[in-house]
Amino acid sequence: MLPARRVTQSASMSILWHPALRADWLVLRRTGAIAFVRILGVPVLLLTCCAALACGDFYRGYGWCLAAAALLALGGSHAIAHQGLLDALERWQLGWCAALPVARGAAARTLLLITIVALTASLVIVTVLLLGVSFGAPHRGDLPYAFAGIALALVAGTALAILRVFRRGAFAAHHADGIREPVLAAEWLNDPRLPHLLDWQRRAALVRWRRGGSLVMVGLVLGTVPMGAPMLEVAALVLLVLSWSWLALVMRASADATSLAVTLLGAEPLDMRRARLASFRYPLVAAACALLPMAAGAILGRSGVAALAWMVCACAFSAWPFVRILRATRAESPA
Amino acid sequence: MTALLRAKRVCVAYGDARVLDGIDLEITRGEFVALIGPNGAGKTTLLHAIAGIAPVCGGTVDIAGHDLAKAPREAKQSIGLAIDPPSLPELLTGREGLALFAGARGLPAIPRTTLALAETLSLTSVLDRRVASYSLGMRQKLGILLGLIGEPPLLLLDEPFNGLDPRSALAFKAHLAALAAKGDASVLLATHSLDIAERHATRVVLLMDGRVRRSWDADELAAMREQPERSLEKGMAEACEKES
């Protein structure tokens, strides 16, 4: 019998940090600049929007823009941190490194470290942006309030995300999202020539919607509305923004599900024309459904031209995934 | 006998790395060909090239008289590739996945033979559960069923016995052997299990560094079964040593 030996940890595996961190970093470096742009794009856009909103107070003295910017920072930082942490946990706990002998708490420690680094970088970026946009502004005295408000909101949003992700049972509930059914079954919507592709698209959209925190969207919209605005106009704005965000999410989820399905069916004698028709079914139904609350919003807002322009913009921005579906269902064979 | 699969000088490259380098392979109806070789030899890539999902940079693949590059749909009618377990659609149930694949093959519903095989592999009871909740063995079984839908004449199987319980593995081996014996289907099986290759295959092909290094025909395999000292394991080791 072989003598039992004490198993020692390899030099590359630290007790403090999760080993997948190094692997993720290597993958990121080798993927190139696009990977960095994809990761940093949304947070930088959020911080830029916050700074741009604050300009309303710096230059015009509206008085409500700082609060709106803080609310935007709160909701945005929470959504980004929540999704990022859950994705990393899912990758580390269920992916290739799931069976590694990782030290207890290493994943949490590593994710906390990354979050703190990202938060610190965000605070630096927002400081630079606020200093830049307020330079020479008539109400520059609001700068400390703007910085304090946005910084506090960023910290609070991120802290809330950390609490939500690391609370007991949260990860299991998140992972079970894929098992939950849509509220309406609507099986008649399925294309019988490529059955259940629509179900796949719907469930993918549903999982994203439930993870994205639809309540944050409502909060953000309400937060950016000036004090004393008429109730009907607020309702109109909520309807327009919610339906647009839902439509955009459905379109992206449908395009992703279609790409996955076409790859999965790569060895099958798939009729691409039929596949394209089946792939467009759910996005088109969703667009029709989204246009109803948009139209209701337009009627409530009593500003026909603005609402029409909004709907046209919403549809145009949401149309990009259509192009992705067209591209995915174009090639007959990679050969 | 006319060849069901005729691959001529097939090359596949990922960037600068040439994974397959001029592979010639012919399979006739009823043949059970096992593809063996060390890790990274190109077994999976060859299956993917034949299935039309790996980009071929040279050579031709002809399936049942159809050139895969010129008439991919017609060629793909004759092949069935077992799906790799991690690629299965997690948001669908097993039954929905089967219906999706049946639809892609132009079938109105999941064929009875597929449901019968699901019963044989003890998968029927979980077919209405989401794939996300499946174990590795269940996923492997579903991947096999997806590849066998519509009873295509050429089955491409990549390590299909991984994760299967002994009873299901035995039932599936018997199913494959019966299909091949009846002449209904040909099998191209990539495997590291030399035991399966030796017992069930009618031809074994050794792939190394993207090239066919050696093959053993039915007579040689029959001789191996009778004389344990002439095992496939030894034959492969000798071929590898000779190469190095």
HADDOCK unambig.tbl for C-alpha pairs under 7 A between the chains (distance, minus, plus):
assign (segid A and resid 178 and name CA) (segid B and resid 91 and name CA) 6.01 0.50 0.50
assign (segid A and resid 179 and name CA) (segid B and resid 130 and name CA) 6.58 0.50 0.50
assign (segid A and resid 193 and name CA) (segid B and resid 103 and name CA) 5.34 0.50 0.50
assign (segid A and resid 194 and name CA) (segid B and resid 100 and name CA) 5.63 0.50 0.50
assign (segid A and resid 194 and name CA) (segid B and resid 103 and name CA) 4.79 0.50 0.50
assign (segid A and resid 194 and name CA) (segid B and resid 104 and name CA) 6.10 0.50 0.50
assign (segid A and resid 195 and name CA) (segid B and resid 99 and name CA) 6.19 0.50 0.50
assign (segid A and resid 195 and name CA) (segid B and resid 100 and name CA) 5.10 0.50 0.50
assign (segid A and resid 195 and name CA) (segid B and resid 103 and name CA) 6.35 0.50 0.50
assign (segid A and resid 196 and name CA) (segid B and resid 96 and name CA) 6.09 0.50 0.50
assign (segid A and resid 196 and name CA) (segid B and resid 100 and name CA) 6.06 0.50 0.50
assign (segid A and resid 197 and name CA) (segid B and resid 100 and name CA) 6.98 0.50 0.50
assign (segid A and resid 200 and name CA) (segid B and resid 91 and name CA) 6.13 0.50 0.50
assign (segid A and resid 200 and name CA) (segid B and resid 92 and name CA) 6.33 0.50 0.50
assign (segid A and resid 203 and name CA) (segid B and resid 91 and name CA) 6.61 0.50 0.50
assign (segid A and resid 264 and name CA) (segid B and resid 87 and name CA) 6.90 0.50 0.50
assign (segid A and resid 266 and name CA) (segid B and resid 53 and name CA) 5.81 0.50 0.50
assign (segid A and resid 267 and name CA) (segid B and resid 51 and name CA) 5.13 0.50 0.50
assign (segid A and resid 267 and name CA) (segid B and resid 52 and name CA) 6.07 0.50 0.50
assign (segid A and resid 267 and name CA) (segid B and resid 53 and name CA) 6.29 0.50 0.50
assign (segid A and resid 267 and name CA) (segid B and resid 76 and name CA) 6.41 0.50 0.50
assign (segid A and resid 267 and name CA) (segid B and resid 81 and name CA) 6.47 0.50 0.50
assign (segid A and resid 268 and name CA) (segid B and resid 76 and name CA) 5.82 0.50 0.50
assign (segid A and resid 268 and name CA) (segid B and resid 104 and name CA) 6.48 0.50 0.50
assign (segid A and resid 268 and name CA) (segid B and resid 105 and name CA) 6.53 0.50 0.50
assign (segid A and resid 269 and name CA) (segid B and resid 73 and name CA) 4.45 0.50 0.50
assign (segid A and resid 269 and name CA) (segid B and resid 74 and name CA) 6.91 0.50 0.50
assign (segid A and resid 269 and name CA) (segid B and resid 76 and name CA) 4.96 0.50 0.50
assign (segid A and resid 269 and name CA) (segid B and resid 77 and name CA) 5.44 0.50 0.50
assign (segid A and resid 269 and name CA) (segid B and resid 104 and name CA) 6.60 0.50 0.50
assign (segid A and resid 269 and name CA) (segid B and resid 105 and name CA) 5.91 0.50 0.50
assign (segid A and resid 270 and name CA) (segid B and resid 73 and name CA) 6.72 0.50 0.50
assign (segid A and resid 270 and name CA) (segid B and resid 104 and name CA) 5.01 0.50 0.50
assign (segid A and resid 270 and name CA) (segid B and resid 105 and name CA) 6.50 0.50 0.50
assign (segid A and resid 332 and name CA) (segid B and resid 72 and name CA) 6.93 0.50 0.50
assign (segid A and resid 333 and name CA) (segid B and resid 52 and name CA) 6.53 0.50 0.50
assign (segid A and resid 333 and name CA) (segid B and resid 72 and name CA) 6.45 0.50 0.50
assign (segid A and resid 334 and name CA) (segid B and resid 52 and name CA) 6.87 0.50 0.50
assign (segid A and resid 334 and name CA) (segid B and resid 53 and name CA) 6.24 0.50 0.50
assign (segid A and resid 334 and name CA) (segid B and resid 54 and name CA) 6.99 0.50 0.50
assign (segid A and resid 334 and name CA) (segid B and resid 55 and name CA) 5.75 0.50 0.50
assign (segid A and resid 335 and name CA) (segid B and resid 52 and name CA) 6.40 0.50 0.50
assign (segid A and resid 335 and name CA) (segid B and resid 55 and name CA) 4.88 0.50 0.50
assign (segid A and resid 335 and name CA) (segid B and resid 56 and name CA) 5.78 0.50 0.50
assign (segid A and resid 335 and name CA) (segid B and resid 69 and name CA) 5.90 0.50 0.50
